[in-house]
């Protein structure tokens, strides 16, 4: 909703892929300016369907974990071309089985996650492509995938578990706002009548929250909470000390970097928007802090 990057950790079959695939349907249509940006990228990449006109919906890219660095971030021989990261501009980039991607491919995402664009240099010249996407990572808790919950059926050693998730480096995860544990569906949950909210209901709530963000950032060079710079969050828009008490303590104890501190504030903003409030309170900040730290802590 606020352009926040997401990591889902859970066993196979828990619904991680289904959640990721539903996200584009919850996002509003692209603005005319965004539609032009996205259409231009796909035109350069050779994936634009002229018969369909401008692309109005947020794109969804889901490369396989065997994809090359050039296919993910862009490149190729001769003049560079956009990769999946740029084709996902203003949409979702989903990496299923994220620890199975090569380290070079994953680390190549750090530049666009930080700056919203990719600069690729080749012998015939350099190219600059927009790449402001929402990154969604999905990972099993261990190589066999059975370490969640009690982990009784897991055959992996503690060292193998640590090495598996360590493929997602600290600098990369420091740029991920939400780290969430997805638990396996139990037999009791299957037997209970499910009455989930429809995508239309959730999408309507997201549209209202997006409208609040547009009003908040009117006249500023960013449009989403996930894009707001730390200087603005900790300066002009600074929350009162009681609201950030838990966050300040986490920073003092070394649980968060300054980048992580700012990202928690951005998530707290989105939580307040979804609840219809102008500014986050202490509960919003605490919940945002929990959402950032819970997934990997549960899988460790």
C-alpha positions in Angstrom: 0.0 0.0 0.0 2.8 2.4 0.8 5.4 0.8 -1.5 7.0 -1.2 1.3 9.3 -4.1 0.6 8.2 -7.4 2.0 9.8 -10.7 3.1 7.6 -13.7 3.7 9.1 -16.7 5.6 7.2 -19.9 5.9 7.0 -23.6 4.9 6.0 -24.7 1.4 2.2 -24.5 0.9 1.6 -21.8 3.5 0.4 -19.3 0.9 3.4 -17.1 0.3 3.2 -17.2 -3.5 -0.6 -16.7 -3.4 -0.2 -13.6 -1.2 2.4 -12.1 -3.6 0.3 -12.8 -6.7 -2.7 -11.1 -5.1 -0.9 -7.8 -4.3 -1.1 -6.2 -7.8 -4.9 -6.6 -7.7 -5.0 -4.5 -4.5 -3.1 -1.6 -6.0 -4.9 1.3 -7.7 -4.5 2.0 -11.4 -1.4 3.9 -12.4 -1.6 7.7 -12.7 -1.2 9.1 -16.2 2.4 10.0 -15.5 3.2 6.5 -14.1 1.5 4.9 -17.0 3.8 6.8 -19.4 6.8 5.7 -17.4 5.9 2.1 -17.3 4.9 2.0 -21.0 8.2 3.6 -22.0 10.2 1.0 -20.1 8.3 -1.9 -21.6 8.7 -0.4 -25.1 12.5 -0.3 -24.7 12.4 -3.8 -23.2 10.4 -5.1 -26.2 7.5 -6.3 -24.1 5.0 -3.5 -24.9 1.8 -4.5 -26.7 0.9 -1.5 -28.9 -2.6 -2.8 -29.5 -3.4 -2.5 -25.7 -2.3 1.2 -25.5 -0.8 2.6 -22.3 -0.3 0.2 -19.4 -2.7 1.2 -16.8 -2.2 -1.5 -14.2 0.9 -2.0 -12.0 3.2 -4.6 -13.5 4.0 -7.9 -11.9 7.4 -9.6 -12.6 8.3 -13.0 -11.1 11.6 -14.2 -12.5 12.8 -17.7 -11.7 15.6 -18.2 -9.2 17.8 -19.5 -12.0 17.6 -16.2 -13.8 20.9 -14.4 -14.7 22.0 -11.1 -13.2 21.5 -9.4 -16.6 17.9 -10.7 -16.9 17.1 -9.5 -13.4 18.7 -6.1 -13.2 19.3 -5.4 -16.9 22.2 -5.5 -19.2 23.1 -7.8 -22.1 25.7 -7.5 -24.8 26.0 -4.2 -26.6 23.5 -1.5 -25.5 22.0 -2.5 -22.1 18.3 -3.3 -22.0 15.9 -3.3 -19.0 15.7 -6.3 -16.8 12.9 -7.6 -14.6 13.6 -5.0 -12.0 12.9 -2.2 -14.4 9.9 -3.9 -16.0 8.5 -4.0 -12.5 8.7 -0.2 -12.2 5.7 1.1 -10.3 4.6 -2.5 -9.6 5.7 -5.7 -7.9 9.0 -7.6 -8.3 8.4 -11.1 -6.7 11.4 -13.4 -6.0 10.0 -16.8 -5.0 12.6 -19.0 -3.2 14.7 -15.9 -2.8 17.7 -17.6 -1.1 18.1 -19.7 -4.2 18.9 -16.7 -6.3 22.6 -16.0 -6.9 24.3 -13.6 -4.5 25.3 -11.3 -7.3 21.7 -11.1 -8.5 20.3 -10.3 -5.1 23.0 -7.7 -4.3 22.4 -6.1 -7.7 19.0 -5.0 -6.3 20.5 -2.8 -3.6 21.0 0.1 -6.0 17.3 0.3 -7.2 16.0 -0.3 -3.7 17.9 2.7 -2.5 17.6 5.0 -5.4 14.7 3.8 -7.5 16.7 3.5 -10.7 19.4 1.3 -12.3 22.5 2.6 -14.0 24.2 0.0 -16.3 27.5 0.5 -18.0 28.6 -1.5 -21.1 31.2 -1.1 -23.8 28.8 0.7 -26.1 27.6 3.1 -23.5 25.6 3.5 -20.3 21.9 3.3 -19.7 19.7 4.6 -16.9 16.4 2.8 -16.3 13.7 3.6 -13.7 13.2 0.8 -11.2 11.0 2.0 -8.4 9.3 -1.3 -7.6 7.9 -3.0 -4.5 10.1 -6.0 -3.7 8.4 -9.1 -2.4 10.7 -12.0 -1.3 9.5 -15.4 -0.3 11.7 -17.9 1.5 11.4 -21.3 3.2 12.7 -21.3 6.8 15.4 -23.8 5.9 16.6 -25.9 2.8 14.0 -28.7 3.4 11.3 -26.1 4.3 10.0 -27.8 7.4 11.7 -25.8 10.2 8.7 -23.7 11.0 6.6 -24.2 14.1 8.1 -27.0 16.3 10.3 -28.0 13.4 9.9 -31.7 14.4 10.1 -32.9 10.7 13.0 -30.7 9.7 16.1 -32.7 8.6 18.5 -29.7 8.4 21.3 -29.0 10.8 21.3 -25.7 12.7 24.3 -24.7 10.6 22.4 -25.4 7.4 19.4 -23.4 8.5 21.6 -20.4 9.3 23.5 -20.6 6.0 20.4 -20.9 4.0 18.8 -17.6 5.3 22.2 -16.0 5.4 22.1 -15.9 1.6 19.8 -12.9 2.1 22.5 -10.5 3.2 22.2 -8.0 6.0 22.5 -5.0 3.8 19.7 -6.3 1.5 17.4 -7.1 4.4 18.1 -3.7 6.0 16.2 -2.3 3.0 13.1 -4.6 3.5 10.5 -2.9 5.6 8.3 -5.9 6.5 9.6 -9.3 7.5 6.7 -11.6 8.2 6.3 -15.2 9.3 3.7 -17.1 7.3 2.5 -20.2 9.2 1.3 -23.5 7.8 -2.5 -23.9 7.6 -3.8 -26.2 10.3 -6.5 -28.8 10.0 -8.6 -26.8 12.4 -8.4 -23.7 10.1 -9.4 -25.8 7.2 -12.6 -27.0 9.0 -13.6 -23.5 10.1 -15.8 -21.5 7.7 -13.5 -18.8 6.2 -14.9 -15.4 5.7 -12.0 -13.4 4.3 -12.3 -9.9 3.0 -12.6 -9.8 -0.8 -9.9 -8.2 -2.9 -12.3 -5.5 -3.8 -12.9 -4.5 -0.2 -9.2 -4.4 0.6 -8.4 -2.5 -2.7 -11.0 0.2 -1.7 -9.2 0.6 1.6 -5.9 0.8 -0.1 -7.2 3.5 -2.5 -8.3 5.6 0.4 -4.9 5.3 2.0 -3.1 6.1 -1.3 -5.3 9.3 -1.5 -4.1 10.3 1.9 -0.5 9.9 0.9 -1.0 12.0 -2.2 -2.5 14.7 -0.1 0.3 14.5 2.5 3.1 14.7 -0.1 1.5 17.2 -2.4 4.2 19.4 -3.9 7.0 17.1 -2.8 9.1 14.9 -5.1 7.8 11.6 -3.7 4.3 10.1 -3.6 4.4 7.0 -1.3 5.2 6.6 2.4 7.9 4.0 1.4 9.7 6.8 -0.6 9.8 9.5 2.0 13.4 10.4 3.0 14.6 10.0 6.5 15.5 13.6 6.9 11.9 14.6 6.3 10.6 11.8 8.6 12.9 12.8 11.5 12.7 16.6 10.8 9.7 18.4 9.5 7.4 15.5 10.3 9.0 14.3 13.5 6.7 12.4 15.9 6.5 13.3 19.6 8.9 11.3 21.9 6.2 9.2 23.5 5.2 7.8 20.1 8.7 6.7 19.2 9.9 5.5 22.6 10.1 1.8 21.7 11.7 2.7 18.4 14.3 4.9 20.1 15.2 2.1 22.5 15.6 -0.4 19.6 18.0 2.0 18.0 20.0 2.5 21.2 20.3 -1.2 21.7 21.6 -1.8 18.2 18.6 -3.7 17.0 18.1 -1.2 14.2 20.3 0.9 11.9 19.3 4.5 11.0 17.9 3.1 7.7 15.8 0.6 9.6 14.6 3.3 12.0 13.4 5.4 9.0 11.7 2.4 7.4 9.8 1.6 10.6 8.5 5.2 10.6 7.4 4.8 7.0 5.4 1.6 7.8 3.9 3.3 10.8 2.7 6.0 8.5 1.0 3.5 6.3 -0.7 1.8 9.3 -2.1 5.1 10.3 -3.3 5.8 6.8 -5.1 2.4 6.7 -6.8 3.2 10.0 -7.8 6.7 8.8 -5.5 8.7 11.1 -3.3 11.6 10.1 -0.4 10.6 12.2 0.8 7.4 13.8 0.6 6.8 17.5 2.8 4.6 19.7 0.8 1.4 18.8 1.4 2.1 15.1 5.1 2.5 15.6 5.3 -0.6 17.8 3.4 -2.7 15.3 5.7 -1.5 12.5 8.7 -2.4 14.6 7.3 -5.9 15.2 6.5 -6.4 11.5 10.1 -5.5 10.6 11.7 -8.0 13.0 9.3 -10.9 13.4 9.9 -13.1 10.3 13.6 -13.9 10.5 13.5 -14.0 14.3 10.8 -16.7 14.1 12.8 -18.7 11.5 16.1 -18.5 13.3 
